[in-house]
Amino acid sequence: MKTRELQYIIFCVITVLLLFAPPMRDALERSMTTHVLIQLAGLATGGWLLGMAFRGHLRRVMLIVNANGVSGLVLGLFAMSFWMLPRMLDESITDPYVEAAKFVTVPLLVGAPLAISWPRLNPVLCSLLKVKVISALLILGWLYIAAPDRLCTNYYQSDQVLLGQLMIAIAGILAVAWSLPWFIVDGARKRTRRAKSHPAWRGSPGLG
Amino acid sequence: MTRRRTRIRLLPSLVATTLVLTAGTSALWIKTDGARAFTSESARRLTITRYPRTPPPALLEASDRRLFTLEKLHGRIIVVDFVYTNCPTVCVSLGSAFTRLQAALIESRRDDVHLLSIGFDIARDTPDALTAYGRRHLADPKRWTLARVASPRDLQPLLSAFGIVVISDEYGGFTHNAALHVVDHQGRLVRIFDTDDIDGVREFIGAKRGS
């Protein structure tokens, strides 16, 4: 195991432990906004670091069961939507078993598979995913702002509205960040070069 | 030849993706009760509808300081709501819901239906405060009882049995899942309605007439 990979693992453990420490956990779970945007996002990031550590080691297995990163991507997206259910936010606070399950499965089933699958993704699928993330954030954000009632019995409506507004803000930031490169570098030349080198481009339909 | 080999190599990934899709959909389906309950509030209502339950026998103190238990009201349908008398927002709409419901009961001569408001703010929901709250909402003592738990330790079990979560807010008040809870003749909590769903309650207890 390389030092780099060991570092990733250590950072992952530190992230998850920090978020799991009772004072931090209670503080973050007191508000719906920090519960979702800091705790859940942090756990997924911890998992992402773990995935980075194992990217190289799992290469042969991934070549077999995770061609183009599709199965890993689907796993990550499903696990993410599961923990984003308002019901699960409530249950993870009230039920210690659900809480424990959250701390184990968000890193392992959301962050890690996405980190492993991301570089394997077909560029077309990758762009599609970016669009999907932005639209999901916009829809959820709008839903949280417009919902007449509280979605979680443990949180205030004002908190829910704040989370919705921040989600829309994040969607805006991502949209700008992901489209900015188009205005800095003209991709046409770069893309032809990449098409020759990157196996995923060769395999994608219409690009031969 | 190469094409054939590629296709075979992709098969395990296809199987893996299918497995993940199936497991993921099943998990979401089960955890949302078949896409019917995405929030814990809708889950609570669905559970009660499917599995009616009898609340614990808590001793209550009415606004006229008489002590009674829920069991004493058996044989009648009880519509229960949870309030705190200092509440500026939700409880006012709950109060007006009960006012409208009471009017409807008088109109349809439903003497077998009783309204019960339970105050959960033990310190401030004194009998006097409850009486004032009742007067504000034109409560008819024969049809609408206002009460609090006689002993504070009975409060949490009662709230849990009904599935009420109370969180205190930054203004010294509370936020809670407000709803209309219907308890049937046998004392079982059988159905939960939205605060403004008076018609739903009327229809439901209308069907239960004389049963």
Interface residues (C-beta under 8 A of the other chain):
Chain A: L63 I64 V65 N66 A67 N68 V70 S71 V74 L75 L77 F78 A79 S81 F82 L85 P86 R87 M88 D90 E91 D149 R150 L151 C152 T153 N154 Y155 Y156 Q157
Chain B: R9 L10 P12 S13 V15 A16 T17 L19 V20 L21 A23 G24 T25 A27 L28 K31 T32 A37 F38 T39 S40 E41 A43 V165 I167 D169 T175 N177
